[in-house]
Amino acid sequence: MSERTSPMRPLTRIEERFEVEVEGDARPLPETWTEQRHEPVERDCDEARWYAIAVIPGALVSVEIDTNTEEVVSIQERTPALQVLYVREDGRRAFQRAYEAQRVDSGLIPDPTRFASSVGAPERHGSQVPDARRRLYRQRITALYDVGTGLGETRVGPDADDVYGGSR
């Protein structure tokens, strides 16, 4: 975030925001994306492995904000993007990260040099997942990544497409 001022304009800052393309358009992560880059986990820094399980198509929008009124002054740039839901293996915590994307015939795909299908992040990172969603998240991780979540053989239920639970 940067701030600037000029004699004719109020003090402003630039913010980057993610805007959803179509509300309610969360999709399970395509299985082919699980083989993308994996960020390392720093075990000595209390980090855990987090897995990408869902994506939302949209755009990263750079907006200029008036610091006095907090109103949008202008839209600076709009870039196709995907917001990715990462979940800790136990399904108890989750966070979202946006990646720039390219438009292709089938929709949006992330830049393979930046997108990571799994990342290392602190154990307490992100938000707590409601109890009702944890089992679904663990099932998605098991189905996509073949990791041992202690659930044994699991299948993803009929609500698998609703991995965000209707709210983000």
Backbone torsions as a table, in degrees:
resi	resn	phi	psi	omega
1	MET	NA	131.2	179.9
2	SER	-124.3	153.7	178.3
3	GLU	-119.4	147.3	177.7
4	ARG	-149.2	161.2	178.9
5	THR	-144.8	154.5	175.2
6	SER	-145.1	163.0	-177.9
7	PRO	-61.4	-28.6	-176.0
8	MET	-94.4	-15.7	-172.6
9	ARG	-124.3	152.8	176.4
10	PRO	-71.6	168.4	176.1
11	LEU	-64.3	130.0	-178.6
12	THR	-130.5	165.7	173.6
13	ARG	-137.3	156.0	178.3
14	ILE	-102.7	129.4	176.5
15	GLU	-122.8	147.5	175.1
16	GLU	-106.8	127.8	-177.5
17	ARG	-126.9	151.3	174.2
18	PHE	-99.6	128.7	176.2
19	GLU	-114.7	129.2	179.0
20	VAL	-70.5	135.9	-179.8
21	GLU	-70.2	-53.9	178.2
22	VAL	-131.7	119.6	-177.7
23	GLU	-56.5	135.6	179.0
24	GLY	78.5	17.2	-175.7
25	ASP	-98.9	35.7	176.1
26	ALA	-72.3	138.1	-178.2
27	ARG	-129.0	145.8	172.6
28	PRO	-59.8	147.0	178.0
29	LEU	-62.3	129.1	176.1
30	PRO	-59.5	136.9	-176.3
31	GLU	-58.0	-33.1	-179.5
32	THR	-65.9	-20.9	-179.6
33	TRP	-78.1	-14.4	-177.5
34	THR	-69.4	-15.4	-179.8
35	GLU	-91.3	5.8	178.2
36	GLN	-69.4	-177.9	-178.7
37	ARG	-53.9	142.6	175.3
38	HIS	-116.6	123.4	177.0
39	GLU	-74.1	146.2	-179.9
40	PRO	-70.2	154.7	176.2
41	VAL	-107.7	125.4	178.5
42	GLU	-89.4	96.8	-175.8
43	ARG	-63.0	-34.8	-178.0
44	ASP	-76.1	-5.9	179.9
45	CYS	-110.0	19.8	178.3
46	ASP	60.7	40.3	177.6
47	GLU	-96.0	155.6	176.6
48	ALA	-124.2	164.3	175.0
49	ARG	-86.2	130.5	177.7
50	TRP	-118.0	139.0	-174.3
51	TYR	-114.7	136.9	175.0
52	ALA	-74.9	128.5	179.7
53	ILE	-126.6	-14.6	-177.6
54	ALA	-152.7	156.3	178.0
55	VAL	-134.5	150.2	173.8
56	ILE	-126.2	121.8	176.8
57	PRO	-73.9	145.8	179.3
58	GLY	-177.1	-144.8	-179.0
59	ALA	-147.2	145.7	168.2
60	LEU	-89.6	124.8	-176.5
61	VAL	-119.0	122.6	174.1
62	SER	-90.6	120.4	-178.7
63	VAL	-121.5	146.1	176.0
64	GLU	-94.3	126.0	-176.2
65	ILE	-113.6	132.5	173.1
66	ASP	-74.0	120.2	-176.2
67	THR	-70.8	-18.8	177.5
68	ASN	-81.1	-42.7	-175.3
69	THR	-102.7	-13.8	-175.7
70	GLU	62.7	20.3	177.7
71	GLU	-92.6	151.4	177.0
72	VAL	-72.3	125.2	178.4
73	VAL	-88.7	-44.0	179.9
74	SER	-160.2	160.0	172.6
75	ILE	-98.5	122.1	-175.7
76	GLN	-87.3	-42.1	-174.1
77	GLU	-158.3	148.0	178.3
78	ARG	-132.8	120.6	-176.7
79	THR	-124.8	132.0	175.7
80	PRO	-55.0	140.9	-177.0
81	ALA	-154.2	164.4	173.4
82	LEU	-124.9	135.2	173.1
83	GLN	-99.0	126.1	-174.0
84	VAL	-110.4	134.6	176.3
85	LEU	-93.7	119.6	176.2
86	TYR	-106.0	137.1	-177.7
87	VAL	-130.4	138.7	174.3
88	ARG	-67.1	150.3	-174.3
89	GLU	-52.5	-35.4	-179.5
90	ASP	-79.0	-4.0	177.3
91	GLY	77.1	4.2	-174.1
92	ARG	-84.8	-23.1	-178.2
93	ARG	-136.0	150.0	-179.2
94	ALA	-148.3	156.0	172.5
95	PHE	-148.8	167.7	-179.3
96	GLN	-120.1	147.1	177.1
97	ARG	-139.9	135.9	179.6
98	ALA	-97.3	142.6	177.7
99	TYR	-128.3	139.7	171.6
100	GLU	-62.2	148.6	-176.2
101	ALA	-137.6	166.0	176.0
102	GLN	-113.2	141.4	176.4
103	ARG	-83.0	127.3	175.1
104	VAL	-128.0	174.8	-178.1
105	ASP	-54.1	-37.5	-176.5
106	SER	-86.7	0.7	179.9
107	GLY	131.7	-133.1	179.5
108	LEU	-112.1	142.9	173.0
109	ILE	-129.2	143.8	-179.6
110	PRO	-75.6	157.1	174.3
111	ASP	-65.8	116.1	-175.4
112	PRO	-64.9	-17.0	178.5
113	THR	-81.4	-15.0	-178.6
114	ARG	-114.6	-33.5	-177.5
115	PHE	-69.4	138.2	175.7
116	ALA	-126.4	128.7	179.6
117	SER	-77.3	-20.6	171.1
118	SER	-141.7	146.4	-176.6
119	VAL	-133.6	159.4	172.1
120	GLY	-100.3	130.4	178.3
121	ALA	-150.4	157.6	-179.7
122	PRO	-54.6	144.8	179.4
123	GLU	-48.7	-41.3	-174.5
124	ARG	-92.5	9.3	179.5
125	HIS	-65.5	159.1	174.7
126	GLY	76.0	-163.0	-177.2
127	SER	-115.5	156.3	175.5
128	GLN	-69.0	140.3	178.2
129	VAL	-92.2	133.9	176.9
130	PRO	-58.0	144.4	-178.7
131	ASP	-50.1	-39.5	-176.4
132	ALA	-63.7	-21.2	-177.0
133	ARG	-99.6	-18.2	-172.6
134	ARG	-58.4	-45.4	-177.9
135	ARG	-61.7	-44.8	178.4
136	LEU	-59.6	-44.7	179.8
137	TYR	-62.2	-44.4	178.8
138	ARG	-62.6	-39.4	178.8
139	GLN	-64.3	-41.2	178.7
140	ARG	-62.9	-43.0	178.9
141	ILE	-62.0	-46.2	179.9
142	THR	-61.5	-43.5	-178.8
143	ALA	-67.1	-38.1	-176.3
144	LEU	-84.5	-37.2	-168.6
145	TYR	-116.3	-6.3	179.0
146	ASP	55.0	48.4	176.7
147	VAL	-106.8	154.9	-178.6
148	GLY	-85.2	98.0	177.4
149	THR	-93.5	4.5	179.9
150	GLY	82.1	7.9	-179.3
151	LEU	-95.3	-8.4	-176.4
152	GLY	70.6	-151.1	-179.4
153	GLU	-74.4	115.8	-178.9
154	THR	-127.0	156.9	174.6
155	ARG	-125.9	149.5	178.4
156	VAL	-83.5	132.1	-176.4
157	GLY	-74.8	-177.5	-176.2
158	PRO	-64.0	-20.8	179.9
159	ASP	-92.0	22.2	-176.4
160	ALA	-60.2	-31.1	179.9
161	ASP	-71.7	-17.0	-177.5
162	ASP	-98.7	51.3	-175.6
163	VAL	-66.7	-19.9	178.4
164	TYR	-88.7	-6.5	176.9
165	GLY	70.5	24.2	177.2
166	GLY	80.1	-11.2	177.8
167	SER	-136.2	148.9	-178.7
168	ARG	-123.5	NA	NA
